[in-house]
Amino acid sequence: YLRKELFPVHQDLTYAGLLNPLDCPHHVRKEEKSPFREGVIINKKSGGETSLHVIIDKSIKPGVRVTLDMGNYETSKNDNQYIEAKVISPKVPKQHGLYWGYNIRIADSISKVFTECSYPDGYDVAIGTSERGKVVDDIIDDLPEFNHLLIVFGGLGGIEAAIDVDEDLKCSGEEADALFDLWVNTCPNQGSRTIRTEEAVLITMSALRVAINIKGRKEN
């Protein structure tokens, strides 16, 4: 329901409608009732004031995307049948056990993945993935408890190639494993010459899922 507001018509998106829908909790259907919704500020048609598809208690400039606590649908409607909602942090739905999408951070080099971390104490556990790593089944029990876990995937040349061109690092790609707590091969005995990064993400997250659920500190 936000697609037309957020994404204008563009030739690069001509066939986007053919892709399978994600059907995630934050992709709420138009008529579906959910305690939380994503919204975007739009220009009110009459009077030039700022409004939403729902009524909020803040003045925000048009075009800004916000996460909303929808409250009680039946009791929050005003005389104009608008629903009153509260602007909240995108982290709140996650605290209620709902997957609410992801954030993107651009790092100019692999060292800045670590040094520009948004968490004050950084990542307390870092995992590097490589076909030259130790087989995941042999070291999965070595994963320590963590608050913030970082899993790094390389491109076609692997993480090693990114390290070799990073001027801020004193180690070479051959010493890549020294940067990580675990250096893991999540697809041993692979049948193809290379594995695409998007394939490696799915394979790795599946292989680590149980350990992550056990070792991740739920209160954080």
N, C-alpha and C positions, 0 to 999 in steps of 0.2 A: 504493500500500500504506500510505501515511500519511494518506490522506484522512479516514478516520473519527477518527483521533487528533487531527488539526489543525482540522477543520472540523465542528462539531456540526450537526445537522439544523436548517435555518432556511428559512423561507418564501421568502426572497430567492434561495435556491439550488435551488428546486424543479426548474427546467429546466436546471440547469448540465450535467447529463449529456448533453444534446442537443448541446452545443458540440463542435466538432472537437477531438480531443486534440492537444496540442502535439508529443508524441513527441520531446521534447528529451533530451539525454544525462542530465540530472539527474532526469528522470522515468523512473527505472529500473523496468522491469517486475518483478513479484514474484519470478519464478524466474530472471531474467536475471543473469548474472555480470558484475559491473562492478568496476573497481579502487576506485571511490568510490561512496558512497551518502549520501543524506540520511536522518537518523534523528531520532526524538523520544524523549525520556526519558519513561518511564511508571512507574507504581507497580507494583512486583513483587507478584504476587497472594499470595505466601506470605511472611510475615515483615515486610511493610511496607517492605522495603529498596528502593532505587532500582536499576533495571536497564534494559536496552535489549532490542530484538529480538536484539541481539548483546551480547557481553561487552566492556566497555571498562575502562580503567585509571583512570578518574576518577569522583568522586562529584559528580553534577550534579542539581539539583532537577528534579522532574517538570515536563513541559510545555515544556522547552527544546528547540529544534530544533538539531541539530548536523550537521556534515559529517564523514563517516567515511572513513578509509583502510582498506579491507577486507583488505588484505594478500593472502596466499595462502589461498584457500578450503579447500584440502585439508589444509594443515598447521596451520591456525589453529583447527581444531575441537577443543573439549575433550571430556571424557568424556560430557557431556550433549548433545553435538552442537551446541552454540552456537559461533558464529564469533567469534573475538577480533578486535576492530577498534580503531583508534586515532583519537581525535578530532583533527581538523586544521582549519586555516583554510579557509573557502570559496574562497579564492584559489588553493589548491593545484591543484585540477582544471584551472583555467584555464591554469596554468603548464604543464600537460601537453597543452594544445591542445584541451581540452574546454569547450564552452559550459556554464556552470553557473548560469544564471539571472541575475537582476539585483537590485539593492538600490533601495529607495525612500527618498528624503530629502524632507521637506516644507519648503518655503521660503515664508515669509509674504509675500515680495515678490520682484520680479525682481532687485533689487539683492542680496538675500541668496542668490540662486542663485550669485553670484560670491563674496560675502564669507564665506559659511559653507561653502565648499568643503572637503572632507575631506582634500584633498592639501595638504601643507605649502606648496608653491610655487604652488598654485592651478592653474587651467586655462591652459596656455600658448597655446592657440588656441581662439577662440570664433567660432562661426558662427551668425548670425541668419537665419531664414527669413522671407521676405515676398514677396507678389506685386509689391511695389514694389522688390525687390532686382534685382541684375544677373543676367542669365540664367546658369544654372549652367555651361553649356557654354563660356561665354566666360571664366570665371574659375577653372575647376576646376584649372588648372595653377598658380594662385597659392597654393594651399594649402601652407603650409610644413610641415616635419617637426614632429612633436609627440610629447609623452609622454601628455598628457591633453587630449583634445578635447571641447569642449562644443558641442552643437548645441541651439539654443533654438527651440521652436515656440510660436506664439501661439494664442490661442483664436479665437472668432468675430471679435473686434475686432482681432486681430493682436497682435504684440509691442508695437506702438505704444500700444495701450490700457493695457497693464500698466505701461508706463513713465510714462504720464500720471498715474497714481494713486499712483506710488511717491514718497513724500515725501523719501526719502533721495537721490534722484537730482536733479541740477541741470539735466538736459536734458529736453526735451519729446519726445513721441512722434515728432514730425517729424524729430528728430535721432537716432532710434533706431540708425541705422547706425553712429554714432560709438562705440557700446559694443562693437562686434564687429570682428573682424579681417576677416571676409567677410560681406557682406550679400547673400543669395542668393535668387533665385527658381528653385526646382527644378521648377516646373510652368508654364512659359511657354505662352501661347496656350491656357489652360485653357478647357474648354467649358462649365463650370458657374459660377454666380455666386460660390460659395464652395467651399472644400475643407475637409472636417472635419479636425480635428487628427490623428485616428487614420489618416486617409487620407494626410495630409501626411507622417507619420512613415515610412510604407512607401515613398512616392514619393521622399522625400529620401534615405533610406538606400540605396535602389537607385541613385539618381543619383550618390551620393558613394562607393559601395562600393569601386570600383577605386582612387580617389585615397586613401581612408583606408587601404586595405591597403598601398599603396606608401609613404605618408608616415608612417604610425604606426611608432614605434620599437619593434620586436618585443621587445627585451630588457626593456622596461618593461611 
